[in-house]
């Protein structure tokens, strides 16, 4: 049997996290530390690997019910190699250190079990109830595998160079950054998308750090068919675009 497919053999590496290709993550387990992965993301494994549903603490469960932000995870343990992917999205491995990482839970593929996460709120500059965005703040030391729709853009934020990002395109940012949700319009039109430009809510970042942006305003595909209808498929944001949803209502 011969085929060019035999060129796509598994990578030989000693790294715990390694990209088999841009859309496929290889995680090596030695039996000493588990990895938490998005439920259903395993596409293959070798060795003695066990998969169990990950327990949510009462605090995480309450926060999930209040904000809609959380992680649906499975615990991968044992010795061997597990391959993870999600609808061929691009995968990026990030080292989390003492600065921490803030991320939309929809873009998390896997993370070390030693890391801690909690829901945080980003408020609207207008103080309008329901227009804020909820995200996860991941802290500790370890690795996180993030997903993007296409190749992303990493923007550096400095005290003399702040960055504004569409609320539906932002994936993650340094937790040390100051962030506020805003709409570049006068207050009387806050619910409307910016004139006839189609632009709505955005996040403004100040301080020292980085912001990761994907070249898409669509939600990750795994959410497209889960009770979201057209709004979930076409750039309304899982939580952050509540203002956009309301904008469409109020502008009609």
N, C-alpha and C positions, 0 to 999 in steps of 0.2 A: 504494500500500500504506500503510495507516494502522494504528497500534496504540499503546497506552500503552508498549509495549516500547521505543519510540524515545526515551523519557525516560531510559533507562539507557545513555546514550552515555558514552564514555571521558572521564575527568577531564582537564582541561587544566591542568597544573601543571609548574613547573620543578624541583620537589623530586625528589631521587633515589629516595626511598622515599615512596609515598603510597598511602593506602587508596582503592581504587576504590569499595568498600563494606565493611562490617564483616568480610566473609568473603573478600575478594579484594584481593590486594596488587599494586600497580603499581610496577615498578622500572625506572628509566631508565638505560640504559647509554650511555656516551659514548665507549667505546673505551679509556679510561685506567685504569679499575679494574673488575675482574670482581666478580660476586656469586656466592656459593655457595648453592645451593638444595637442599632435600630432593629426592631422586630422584623423578621422576614428578610433581612438583608444578606443572609448567608447564601452563597451560590455554590460553594464547594468546600470540602475540608479533608484533611488527611490526619491520621493519628487517632488518639483517644480523646475526643472532644465531647463535652456535654453542654447542652443548651437548656437554660432554665429562665423562666420569667423573672424579671428583676423587681424586687419589692420596693414600693414607694413608701417613704415615711409619711406619717399623718400630716406633717407640715407640707410636704410636697404634694400630697393628694388634695389638701385644702386649697393650696395655691393654684393647682391645675384647674380645680372647679371654679375658682374666682377669676382667673386670668385667661384660661385656655392655653397657657404656656406650660410645657412640660416635655418630658422625654418618655417615649414608649420603647423600652429597652429589653433586651434579653442578655443574660450573663453567659459568656463563653468561657469555659474552664477546662483544664486538662493539659495534655501534652500533644502538640502537633501544630498544624497550620490551618488557618481558616481564611477563606476568601470572601470578601464582602463587597457588595455593590448595590446600587439603587437606580434602576432605569437608566443606566449608562450616563449618569451625571458625572461631571469632573470631580475628582477627589483631591484634597489637599491636606497634608498632615501638618499640624501646628503644635509647637511646644508651648505649653502654658507654664508661666513662672509666677513669681510673686505679684506681678502687675495684674494678672487675671485677664479673662477674655469674656466679652459680652457677645452673645450670639442669638439669632433666631433659632428656636429649637427645630424648625423644619429643615435646617441645613446641617444637622449633626448626624453623621453616619456611625461613628464609634468614638469611644474615649476610654482612658484608663480608669479602672474601678476605684483608684485612690483619689480621684478628683471629686470635688463637691460642687453642687449647683443649686441656685435658688432663683426664683422669679423676681424681677425688678420692673419698675414702671418708668417710662419716659413720658413726661408730661407735655401737654400742649402749651405753647406760649400764651394762648388765650384763656387757659384754665377752663376749657370746655369739657364737661363731664363726658367720658366715653370716647374722646378723640385721641387719647394717649396710646402708646404702644408698649406692649409687654415683651420682655426678652429674658434670656437666662444669663446669669452671671456665673461663670465657671471659674473656680479658684483652686489653688493647690499647685502641685508640680506633677506634670505628666503630659500626655499627648492626646490631642483631639483630632479626629478626621472630619473635615468639613466637606460639603458638597456645593457645587455651583452649577448653574445652567450655562455652560460655555466657559471659556477661559476668563478668569476674573481680573480685576484691576485693584492693586494695593496702593492706597493713597496715604501719604505721610501727612500728619497733622502736626504743626508746630505753633508756638505761641504767636508768631507773626503771620501764620498762614492757616486760617481755619478752612474747613471743608464742609460743603453741603451735599447731601446725598438723597436721592429719591427714596422714600420710605419703603417702597416695594423692591428696590434693587440692593439695599444694604444687606449684607450677610453677617458680618461680625465687626467688632472694633475693640481696641484696647480699653479695659475697664477703667483706666486712669483718666480717660477723656471726659470732659463735661459735654453733655449732649442735651439738646432740646428739640422737641418736635415743633415745626412751624409751617406756616403757609405764607408765601410771599404775595400777600394781597392785603387790602385794607380790611378792617374788622367787619364792616357791613357785608362783605362778600366772602367771609371766612369759610362758609360751607360750600361755596362754588369752586370748581376746579379753575385754575388761574386763567381767567378770561376765556379765550377759545384756544389756548395752547395745549390743553389736555394734561397739564402738569398740576399736581395737587400737593399733598403733604410731603414734607422733606425733613430730614434730620440734620441739625447743625452741630458740628463737632469743633470743640476748642480744647487747647492744651497741648500735650506732647504724646504722640502715639500714632496708631495706624487705623485705617478704616478699609475693610474689604468689601468691594462692590462687584456684583455679577452683571454681565451684559444682558440682562433680562429683567422685566418687571412682572414676570409670571411667577406664581408659586412653584415650588418643586412638584414634579408630576405626580408624586404619590398622593398629593392632596386633591388632585383635580376632580376625582370622582367620589370623594367622601363628603357627601352632604353639602357640597359647596355650590353646585349648579354653575351657572355662567359666571357669577361673581368670583368664585374661587379660581376659575380658569383664566380670567382675563384681567390680572393685575390689580385686584382689589386688596391684596394683602390679607394675611390670616388674622392679625389683630390691628396692625398699624394703619390700615386703610379704612378704619371705621369712619374717619372724617371724609374719605373719598366716597364711601357708600352713601353717607348722609348728604354729601355734596350733590350726588346725582339725584337724590330724592328732592332736596330743597331747590335745585335749579330747574326742575321740571315744572 
